[in-house]
Amino acid sequence: MTIPIFRPYVFLRCKKCNRKTDHVLVSSATVKKGEIEEKYECQECGETKVIYELASPSQLTNHLEA
């Protein structure tokens, strides 16, 4: 399991709601070395979005030690 950047709620544009809504982080995983996949869910309609982020070197080190 990867420790994501702490952002449990973010504002993202929802395709179903057609406006910016609260999205909560529901899962995260390391898909490639240095890349984290985060899945967010809209709190209004349940739409999910996947966002890819680059991990910092300290996150990679902590993940390898765990």
C-alpha positions in Angstrom: 0.0 0.0 0.0 1.2 3.5 -0.9 0.8 6.4 1.5 -0.8 9.1 -0.6 -0.3 12.9 -0.2 -2.9 13.7 2.5 -5.8 15.1 0.6 -9.0 13.3 1.7 -11.3 15.8 0.0 -10.6 17.8 -3.1 -12.7 19.9 -5.5 -12.9 18.3 -8.9 -15.2 19.0 -11.9 -17.8 16.2 -12.0 -19.0 15.1 -15.4 -22.4 13.9 -14.1 -23.0 17.0 -11.8 -21.4 19.4 -14.4 -19.8 21.5 -11.6 -17.0 21.3 -9.1 -17.9 19.1 -6.1 -16.2 17.5 -3.1 -14.5 14.3 -4.1 -13.1 11.9 -1.4 -10.0 9.8 -1.8 -11.2 6.1 -1.9 -8.0 4.3 -2.9 -4.5 4.7 -4.0 -1.8 2.4 -5.5 1.6 2.5 -7.0 1.3 1.7 -10.7 4.8 2.4 -11.8 8.0 3.3 -10.0 7.4 6.9 -9.0 3.8 7.1 -10.1 0.8 6.9 -7.8 -2.8 6.2 -9.0 -5.5 7.9 -6.8 -9.2 7.2 -7.2 -11.6 9.9 -6.0 -15.4 9.6 -5.6 -17.9 12.5 -6.0 -19.9 13.0 -2.8 -22.9 14.3 -4.8 -23.5 11.5 -7.4 -20.8 8.8 -6.8 -18.9 9.3 -10.1 -15.2 8.1 -9.7 -12.1 9.8 -11.2 -8.6 8.4 -11.4 -5.7 10.8 -11.1 -2.0 10.0 -11.5 0.6 11.8 -9.5 4.4 11.6 -9.3 5.6 10.3 -5.9 8.4 12.1 -4.0 11.7 10.3 -3.3 10.8 10.1 0.4 7.4 8.4 -0.4 9.2 5.8 -2.6 11.7 5.1 0.2 9.0 4.7 2.8 7.0 2.5 0.5 10.0 0.2 -0.1 10.8 -0.1 3.6 7.2 -1.1 4.5 
